[in-house]
Amino acid sequence: MIKQPVKENNRIDLLDVYRGFAILGIFVVNIVVMHSTFLNQDEYAKQWTSLIDVSTKRILQLFFYTKFFPIFSFLFGLGIAMQAIKLRDKNHLRYAFFARRMAVLFVFGLLHILFLWSGDVLHLYAMLGLLITVMIKLPDKVIISLSLIILFFPFYDPLFEFLFKLLNFQPDKYLANHTGESINLIITEGTYTEGLKLRLLEYLSNIPMLYGFLMPIALSMFLIGIYFGKNKIYNHLDSFIRKIKIPAIIITIAANIYSILFLFVLTKSAVYKIEIIRTVLIKLMVVTDVAMGLFYLWLLGWMWYHNHWRKILSPLKYVGRMALTNYILQ
């Protein structure tokens, strides 16, 4: 069976706009860690103390951080589910097909980590893509329930700490001899070999963050994307966007109220020092970030179907049509 690229007249422009929006948002979020590492980004950011710097940091926290990765994960799940549904309708749905595609994506991710940037997520998506032939067959209620359980579960950190202790894996040791200054020096002035070594060490030290923080979010949104693809909601996005208008706005208002309280009140309170409460509060912040990201999709869709906004949003579709290329080029 010959697999052809999606023809332009068969593409859903709004989905490409979503992808383009997510790619550009991810770029903004990753700017700091492209000049440091995930582990020392807070130390690196201490140099910015002016009012405009502090204000920018708050804007990023409120409107960017952890908002665009969920969007991209949702779109990945949706895109791969759309492929799976088309194959299933033709009785051609096979695990081997997706295994080959995900193997190629995984290799892209590894090469990205080694030669460009250790913050790659493509290899995570490749692992998730292997689940598609199983997940697509699950009942809708199970898919949604799993997504919510994975997203709301707050104790991934202690779970992975226990697992790492069991395996005698110590991610903290890989960058123990580096400071924020030495890392930045390698990134800006070091040899390519020094950079490659740093990326390997950083990846190993990032494993708790990649698998304990990003992977659950990605899997949760991947499942939501499968639900949308399985039920072909993409074929009637206009009516779906109108239908969820009120709950989308209410959830977003509640999410933003909590975000403001978290950033300006809760983190400075006495209860925040209690570990179990702090863990739950941080998890709720992650959930509100995800909700805000999904609201962006609703808002873009609402604007898209009000035609006077379409010309403004249309350029994003060209970024979205080459999402992988633009992600690597960043």
FILO-575702 format. One record per residue (C-alpha): residue in three letters; x, y, z. Coordinates in steps of 0.2 Angstrom, whole numbers, plus 5000, padded with zeros to 4 digits. Example, Ala and Ser with C-alpha at 12.3 -4.5 7.8 and 13.67 -1.06 7.14 Angstrom:
BEGIN
ala506249785039 ser506849955036 
END
This chain:
BEGIN
met500050005000 ile500750174995 lys500650315008 gln500550485000 pro500750655009 val499150745013 lys498650844998 glu498351035001 asn496551034997 asn496250895009 arg497150985024 ile496151065038 asp496851235038 leu496351275056 leu497351125062 asp498851195053 val498551355061 tyr498551275078 arg500151185074 gly501051345069 phe500351435084 ala501051295096 ile502751295087 leu503051485089 gly502451475107 ile503651335111 phe505051435103 val504651585115 val504651465130 asn506251375125 ile507251535123 val508051535140 val508451355141 met509251365124 his510551475133 ser510751375149 thr510051205154 phe508451155162 leu509251125179 asn510151295180 gln508951405171 asp508351485187 glu510151525191 tyr510451595174 ala508951705174 lys509451795190 gln510451915180 trp508851995174 thr508252105188 ser507552265180 leu505652305180 ile505452255162 asp506352085165 val505352045180 ser503752095171 thr504151985156 lys504551835167 arg502751855175 ile502051865158 leu502951715152 gln502351615168 leu500551675166 phe500351655147 phe501751545140 tyr502551415152 thr501751245151 lys500451305139 phe501151265122 phe501851085125 pro500151025130 ile499451095113 phe500751015103 ser500550845112 phe498650855109 leu498950895090 phe500150755089 gly498850635096 leu497450705085 gly498550695070 ile499150515073 ala497350465077 met496750535061 gln497950425051 ala497450275061 ile495550305058 lys495850325039 leu496850155039 arg495550075050 asp494150125038 lys495150045024 asn495549885035 his497349935034 leu497749975052 arg499349885057 tyr500549905072 ala502049885060 phe501650035050 phe501650155066 ala503050055073 arg504150105058 arg503550285058 met503850305076 ala505550225075 val506050355062 leu505350495073 phe506350425088 val507950425078 phe507650605073 gly507450645092 leu509050555096 leu510050655083 his509250815089 ile509850775107 leu511550735101 phe511950865088 leu510751015092 trp509851015109 ser509550905124 gly507750975127 asp507050865113 val505350795115 leu505150705098 his505850545106 leu504450555119 tyr503150575105 ala503850425096 met503550315112 leu501850375113 gly501450345095 leu501750155098 leu500250155109 ile499050215095 thr498450045089 val497949995107 met497250165113 ile496150195097 lys495150035101 leu494750095119 pro493050155123 asp492850345124 lys492550345142 val494050255146 ile495150365135 ile494450525144 ser494650445161 leu496450395158 ser496850565152 leu496150645167 ile496950525180 ile498650545172 leu498550735171 phe497850755189 phe498950625198 pro500150735209 phe501450615215 tyr502550575200 asp504150645208 pro504150535223 leu503650385212 phe505150415201 glu506350455216 phe505850275222 leu506150205205 phe507850285203 lys508350235220 leu507850055216 leu508950065200 asn510350155208 phe510150295196 gln510750465202 pro510250605189 asp510950745200 lys512750685198 tyr512950715179 leu513050905180 ala513650915198 asn515350985192 his514551125182 thr513951295187 gly512751405178 glu514251505172 ser515251355166 ile513751285156 asn513451455148 leu515251465143 ile515251295134 ile513551345125 thr514251515119 glu516151485117 gly516451295119 thr517051175106 tyr515751065097 thr516350915106 glu516150995123 gly514351045118 leu513950865113 lys514650805129 leu513650935139 arg512050885129 leu512250705134 leu512550745152 glu511050865152 tyr509950735145 leu510350615158 ser510150745172 asn508450795163 ile507650615164 pro506650655180 met505950815171 leu505650725155 tyr504850575161 gly504150635178 phe503450795172 leu503350815153 met502850635149 pro501250635159 ile500650795151 ala501050725134 leu500150565137 ser498650645144 met498450765129 phe498950625117 leu497450535124 ile496250685122 gly496950705104 ile496550525101 tyr494750555107 phe494550705096 gly495250605081 lys494250445085 asn492650545085 lys493050645070 ile492750805079 tyr493950895067 asn492550875054 his491350995063 leu492551105073 asp491451255070 ser489951185079 phe491051105093 ile491851275097 arg490151365098 lys489551225109 ile490951235122 lys491051425123 ile490351445140 pro491251305149 ala492851355140 ile492751535147 ile492251485164 ile493651365166 thr494951485159 ile494351625172 ala494551495186 ala496251435180 asn496951615179 ile496251665196 tyr497151515203 ser498751555193 ile498851725200 leu498551665218 phe499851535216 leu501151645209 phe500851795220 val500151725236 leu500251535238 thr502051515235 lys502451645249 ser501251565262 ala501651445276 val500651305269 tyr501751305254 lys503251245264 ile502251075268 glu502850955256 ile501250865252 ile500251025250 arg501651105240 thr501550955228 val499650965226 leu499751155223 ile501051135210 lys500051005201 leu498551115201 met499651245193 val500151125180 val498251085177 thr497851265175 asp499251295163 val498551145152 ala496851225153 met497451385147 gly498351305133 leu496751215127 phe495851385129 tyr497051455117 leu496451325104 trp494651375108 leu495051555106 leu495951535089 gly494551425083 trp493251555088 met494251685079 trp494551575063 tyr492651555061 his492351745062 asn493051775045 his493751945048 trp495151865059 arg495551725046 lys496751835036 ile497751875052 leu497851695057 ser498151615040 pro500051645040 leu500251525055 lys499651375044 tyr501251385033 val502251365049 gly501051215055 arg501151125038 met503051105041 ala502951085060 leu504350955062 thr505551055051 asn505151225060 tyr505351135077 ile507151075072 leu507551235064 gln507251325081 
END
